[in-house]
Amino acid sequence: MRALVKHHAGFGAELREVPIPVPGPDEVLIKVRATTICGTDVHIYRWDDWASARVKPPMVFGHEFSGEVVEVGAGVKHLSVGDHVSAETHIVCGHCPQCRRGEAHVCANTEIIGVHRTGCFAEYAVMPADNLWKNKKELPPEVASAMEPMGNAVHTALSGPIAGKSVAVIGCGPIGVMAVAVAKAAGASRVIALDLNEYRLDLARKMGADVQIHSGKQDPVRETEKWTEGRGVDVVLEMSGNATAIRQGFSMLTAGGRISMLGLPTGPVELDVSNEIVMKGIQVHGIVGRRMYETWQQTAAFLESGQVDLEPMITHRFSLEEFEKGFEQMMSGHSGKVVLYP
């Protein structure tokens, strides 16, 4: 089969012919119908410090995909050939304290496909059956592929009450703009999107943001105060990982509010803990992946009900052979979700 391989410790990747994987007793072979490029994949493609510390070339990478089941292992009972599926890409142990208390999303032994083990930028992929989410067949394959990152947005937005509250989404990459749509669908009274990128702010508008603030041209804290009668926002969804943006997020949050943080800073971030956290009595939530499988149920419900439409943020489509164009588009900053079709 054709597969996109991180072939060496350096920039780029290579399309190669590799063997079709064989599923084990509790695994499923999937014909990949669509894959979507994630920021993690860009790290691997560029080969930055994050990637070099985790990935061991040569390896098929990619971790967001959807497809059709073409073979099931002998021990698989809940899936059949012909089922359409998406994948929970965090493979967990099931026996650590976190898994045993129902918090597998923070499993101590998590492995991620396309990072620690073979990924999905290929014509076929093998996954543990327990990691697959069965979709309705009418769900477009690129939307089904984007359910994994949308799950991050759902987990971040719904980690606390949101109905009737003002919400600031800081960082309007693909997950950020999906968080905008989720917050609106969950009943937020006003969603304010903040970014430095005009293209992405426009995507946020298309996905339902009531207000768009360019953080490089406007003061984010003062602008959010204008839209909240000086009180500050009730909820901040921090998706950027930018140190300055994080500090602004804490400053714009109202006393007693909630900040949920998905973005990953590249280093330590200095905060005024006394004034911005303790004396304001706020809640700070760190968000990892998706709750298994509560978040998947919520994500599927948003899509199947039509409350969230991902089409506006799926902006570019390429064949797997055109992977270089796809990665160039992602790295340009002028894209939403980029799809590769094997």
C-alpha positions as CSV (number, residue, x, y, z in Angstrom):
1,M,0.0,0.0,0.0
2,R,1.0,3.6,-0.3
3,A,1.9,5.4,2.9
4,L,3.4,8.7,4.0
5,V,6.6,7.9,5.9
6,K,8.7,10.1,8.2
7,H,11.7,8.6,6.6
8,H,14.6,10.5,8.3
9,A,15.5,12.8,11.1
10,G,14.9,16.0,9.2
11,F,12.4,18.2,7.3
12,G,9.8,16.5,5.1
13,A,8.4,13.0,4.5
14,E,8.3,10.5,1.7
15,L,5.6,8.5,0.0
16,R,6.5,4.8,0.0
17,E,5.1,1.4,-0.7
18,V,4.8,-0.5,2.6
19,P,3.1,-3.8,3.6
20,I,-0.6,-3.7,4.4
21,P,-0.7,-4.2,8.2
22,V,-2.3,-7.4,9.6
23,P,-4.8,-7.1,12.5
24,G,-4.4,-9.1,15.6
25,P,-7.2,-10.9,17.5
26,D,-8.6,-7.8,19.1
27,E,-7.8,-5.4,16.2
28,V,-9.5,-4.2,13.0
29,L,-8.1,-3.5,9.5
30,I,-9.5,-0.2,8.1
31,K,-9.5,1.1,4.6
32,V,-8.7,4.7,5.1
33,R,-11.2,7.0,3.4
34,A,-9.9,10.4,4.6
35,T,-7.1,11.7,6.9
36,T,-6.7,15.3,8.3
37,I,-3.5,17.0,9.1
38,C,-3.0,18.0,12.7
39,G,-0.5,20.5,14.2
40,T,1.3,17.5,15.7
41,D,1.9,16.2,12.2
42,V,3.4,19.5,11.2
43,H,5.8,19.2,14.1
44,I,6.8,15.8,12.8
45,Y,7.1,17.1,9.2
46,R,9.2,20.0,10.2
47,W,11.2,17.8,12.7
48,D,11.4,20.3,15.6
49,D,12.6,19.5,19.1
50,W,9.2,18.1,20.1
51,A,9.2,15.6,17.3
52,S,12.8,14.6,17.6
53,A,12.2,13.7,21.2
54,R,9.3,11.4,20.5
55,V,9.3,10.0,16.9
56,K,11.7,7.3,15.7
57,P,12.0,7.3,11.9
58,P,11.2,5.5,9.6
59,M,7.5,5.4,10.6
60,V,4.2,6.0,9.0
61,F,2.7,9.0,10.7
62,G,-0.6,10.8,10.9
63,H,-3.3,10.2,13.5
64,E,-6.6,11.7,12.4
65,F,-8.6,9.5,10.0
66,S,-11.9,7.8,9.1
67,G,-12.5,4.7,7.1
68,E,-14.3,1.4,6.4
69,V,-13.7,-1.8,8.3
70,V,-12.4,-4.5,5.9
71,E,-11.2,-7.2,8.3
72,V,-11.9,-7.9,12.0
73,G,-9.8,-10.0,14.4
74,A,-11.2,-13.2,15.9
75,G,-11.8,-11.5,19.3
76,V,-13.8,-8.6,17.9
77,K,-17.5,-8.8,18.5
78,H,-18.9,-5.2,18.2
79,L,-17.7,-4.3,14.8
80,S,-18.3,-5.8,11.4
81,V,-16.9,-5.6,7.9
82,G,-18.4,-2.5,6.2
83,D,-18.8,-0.4,9.3
84,H,-17.7,3.2,9.0
85,V,-15.4,4.3,11.8
86,S,-13.3,7.1,13.3
87,A,-10.5,6.4,15.7
88,E,-9.7,7.5,19.3
89,T,-6.0,7.9,18.7
90,H,-4.8,7.6,22.3
91,I,-4.2,3.9,23.0
92,V,-4.4,3.3,26.8
93,C,-3.3,0.5,29.1
94,G,-6.6,-0.1,31.0
95,H,-4.9,-1.0,34.2
96,C,-3.1,2.0,35.6
97,P,-4.8,4.0,38.4
98,Q,-6.1,6.6,36.0
99,C,-7.7,4.1,33.7
100,R,-9.2,2.1,36.6
101,R,-10.9,5.2,38.0
102,G,-12.5,6.1,34.6
103,E,-10.0,8.7,33.5
104,A,-8.3,6.9,30.6
105,H,-7.7,10.2,28.8
106,V,-4.8,10.7,31.3
107,C,-3.6,7.1,31.2
108,A,0.0,6.9,32.6
109,N,1.0,4.6,29.7
110,T,-0.7,6.3,26.7
111,E,0.6,5.7,23.2
112,I,-0.5,7.8,20.3
113,I,-0.7,6.5,16.7
114,G,1.5,8.3,14.3
115,V,3.8,9.4,17.2
116,H,4.7,6.3,19.2
117,R,3.3,3.6,16.8
118,T,2.3,3.3,13.1
119,G,-0.1,6.0,12.0
120,C,-2.8,6.5,9.4
121,F,-1.4,8.5,6.4
122,A,-1.8,5.4,4.4
123,E,-4.3,3.4,2.4
124,Y,-4.9,1.0,5.3
125,A,-4.5,1.2,9.1
126,V,-4.8,-1.2,12.0
127,M,-6.4,-0.2,15.3
128,P,-7.5,-1.9,18.5
129,A,-11.2,-2.5,18.1
130,D,-11.9,-0.7,21.4
131,N,-10.5,2.5,20.0
132,L,-13.0,2.7,17.2
133,W,-16.1,4.8,17.1
134,K,-18.8,3.6,14.7
135,N,-20.3,6.4,12.6
136,K,-23.4,6.7,10.5
137,K,-22.6,5.9,6.9
138,E,-23.9,9.2,5.6
139,L,-21.3,11.2,7.7
140,P,-18.8,12.6,5.2
141,P,-15.4,10.9,5.6
142,E,-13.5,14.2,6.1
143,V,-16.0,15.2,8.9
144,A,-15.6,11.8,10.4
145,S,-11.8,12.2,10.4
146,A,-12.1,15.6,12.1
147,M,-14.1,14.1,15.0
148,E,-10.9,13.3,16.8
149,P,-9.7,17.0,17.0
150,M,-13.3,18.2,17.4
151,G,-13.3,15.9,20.5
152,N,-10.5,18.1,22.0
153,A,-12.7,21.2,21.4
154,V,-15.7,19.5,23.0
155,H,-13.7,18.3,26.0
156,T,-12.3,21.8,26.5
157,A,-15.6,23.7,26.1
158,L,-17.7,21.2,28.2
159,S,-15.3,20.8,31.0
160,G,-17.5,23.1,33.0
161,P,-20.9,24.9,32.7
162,I,-21.2,27.0,29.5
163,A,-24.9,27.6,28.8
164,G,-25.8,31.3,29.2
165,K,-22.2,32.3,29.8
166,S,-19.8,34.6,27.9
167,V,-16.9,32.7,26.4
168,A,-13.6,33.8,25.0
169,V,-11.8,31.4,22.6
170,I,-8.1,32.3,22.4
171,G,-6.4,30.8,19.4
172,C,-8.4,30.1,16.3
173,G,-6.6,27.2,14.7
174,P,-8.8,24.3,13.6
175,I,-9.5,23.2,17.2
176,G,-10.2,26.7,18.3
177,V,-12.7,27.4,15.6
178,M,-14.4,24.1,16.4
179,A,-14.5,25.2,20.1
180,V,-16.3,28.3,18.9
181,A,-19.0,26.2,17.2
182,V,-19.3,23.9,20.2
183,A,-19.7,26.8,22.7
184,K,-22.4,28.3,20.5
185,A,-24.2,24.9,20.2
186,A,-24.0,24.4,24.0
187,G,-25.8,27.7,24.7
188,A,-23.1,30.3,25.3
189,S,-24.6,33.8,25.4
190,R,-21.7,35.3,23.5
191,V,-18.6,33.8,22.0
192,I,-15.5,36.1,21.5
193,A,-12.8,34.8,19.2
194,L,-9.2,36.1,19.6
195,D,-6.2,35.5,17.3
196,L,-3.4,37.3,15.4
197,N,-4.4,35.8,12.1
198,E,-7.2,37.5,10.0
199,Y,-7.8,34.4,8.0
200,R,-8.5,32.4,11.1
201,L,-10.6,35.1,12.7
202,D,-12.8,35.0,9.6
203,L,-13.1,31.2,10.0
204,A,-14.2,31.8,13.6
205,R,-16.9,34.2,12.3
206,K,-18.1,31.5,9.9
207,M,-18.2,29.0,12.7
208,G,-20.4,31.2,14.8
209,A,-18.2,33.7,16.8
210,D,-20.2,36.8,17.8
211,V,-17.1,39.0,18.1
212,Q,-13.6,38.7,16.6
213,I,-10.7,40.4,18.2
214,H,-7.3,40.8,16.5
215,S,-4.9,40.6,19.4
216,G,-2.1,42.4,17.6
217,K,-4.3,45.4,16.7
218,Q,-6.5,45.6,19.7
219,D,-6.0,45.2,23.5
220,P,-7.7,41.8,24.2
221,V,-8.4,42.5,27.8
222,R,-10.0,45.9,27.2
223,E,-12.0,44.7,24.2
224,T,-13.5,41.7,26.1
225,E,-14.4,44.1,28.9
226,K,-16.4,46.2,26.4
227,W,-18.4,43.1,25.5
228,T,-19.0,42.0,29.1
229,E,-20.0,45.4,30.7
230,G,-16.6,45.6,32.4
231,R,-17.0,42.3,34.3
232,G,-14.7,40.1,32.2
233,V,-15.7,36.8,30.5
234,D,-17.2,33.9,32.4
235,V,-15.2,31.2,30.5
236,V,-11.9,31.3,28.7
237,L,-10.9,28.4,26.3
238,E,-7.2,28.8,25.9
239,M,-6.2,27.0,22.6
240,S,-3.1,28.9,21.6
241,G,-0.3,27.9,24.0
242,N,1.1,31.4,23.6
243,A,2.6,32.8,26.8
244,T,1.3,36.4,26.3
245,A,-2.1,35.1,25.3
246,I,-2.3,32.9,28.3
247,R,-1.6,35.8,30.6
248,Q,-4.2,37.9,28.8
249,G,-6.7,35.0,29.2
250,F,-6.3,35.0,33.0
251,S,-6.6,38.8,33.1
252,M,-9.9,38.9,31.0
253,L,-11.5,36.2,33.1
254,T,-14.1,37.3,35.6
255,A,-13.8,36.5,39.3
256,G,-15.2,33.0,39.9
257,G,-14.8,32.2,36.2
258,R,-13.3,29.1,34.5
259,I,-10.3,28.8,32.2
260,S,-9.8,25.5,30.4
261,M,-6.4,25.1,28.8
262,L,-5.6,22.9,25.8
263,G,-2.8,24.9,24.1
264,L,0.8,23.8,24.9
265,P,3.4,26.5,25.6
266,T,6.9,25.8,24.4
267,G,8.3,26.7,27.8
268,P,7.4,27.9,31.4
269,V,4.8,30.7,31.6
270,E,5.0,33.3,34.4
271,L,1.6,34.1,36.0
272,D,0.4,36.4,38.7
273,V,-1.0,33.6,40.8
274,S,-2.1,35.7,43.8
275,N,-4.1,38.2,41.8
276,E,-5.3,36.3,38.8
277,I,-6.0,32.9,40.3
278,V,-6.2,32.8,44.1
279,M,-7.9,36.1,44.8
280,K,-10.2,35.8,41.9
281,G,-11.3,32.3,43.0
282,I,-11.2,30.9,39.5
283,Q,-11.1,27.3,38.2
284,V,-8.2,26.2,36.0
285,H,-8.7,23.0,34.0
286,G,-5.9,21.3,32.1
287,I,-7.3,19.4,29.1
288,V,-5.8,16.3,27.6
289,G,-7.3,14.5,24.6
290,R,-10.9,13.3,24.9
291,R,-12.7,11.6,27.7
292,M,-13.3,8.0,26.7
293,Y,-15.9,7.7,25.5
294,E,-18.2,10.4,26.9
295,T,-16.6,13.1,24.7
296,W,-17.1,10.9,21.6
297,Q,-20.8,10.6,22.4
298,Q,-21.1,14.3,22.8
299,T,-19.2,15.0,19.5
300,A,-21.3,12.6,17.5
301,A,-24.5,14.1,18.9
302,F,-23.4,17.6,17.9
303,L,-22.7,16.5,14.4
304,E,-25.6,14.1,13.9
305,S,-28.1,16.7,15.2
306,G,-26.7,19.4,12.9
307,Q,-25.9,21.7,15.8
308,V,-22.3,21.8,14.6
309,D,-21.4,22.0,11.0
310,L,-17.7,21.4,10.3
311,E,-17.8,22.2,6.6
312,P,-16.7,25.9,6.9
313,M,-13.5,24.9,8.6
314,I,-12.5,22.1,6.2
315,T,-10.8,24.4,3.7
316,H,-8.4,22.4,1.6
317,R,-8.5,18.9,0.1
318,F,-5.6,17.0,-1.5
319,S,-4.7,13.5,-2.6
320,L,-2.1,11.6,-0.5
321,E,0.3,12.1,-3.4
322,E,-0.1,15.9,-3.0
323,F,1.0,15.8,0.7
324,E,3.6,18.5,0.2
325,K,0.9,20.9,-0.9
326,G,-1.2,20.0,2.1
327,F,1.6,20.6,4.6
328,E,2.6,23.8,2.9
329,Q,-1.0,25.0,3.2
330,M,-1.0,24.1,6.9
331,M,2.3,25.9,7.6
332,S,1.1,29.0,5.8
333,G,-1.4,29.7,8.5
334,H,-4.1,30.2,5.8
335,S,-6.1,27.1,6.2
336,G,-8.6,25.5,8.5
337,K,-8.5,21.7,8.4
338,V,-6.5,20.2,5.5
339,V,-7.7,16.8,4.2
340,L,-5.5,14.1,2.5
341,Y,-7.4,11.3,0.6
342,P,-5.4,8.1,0.2
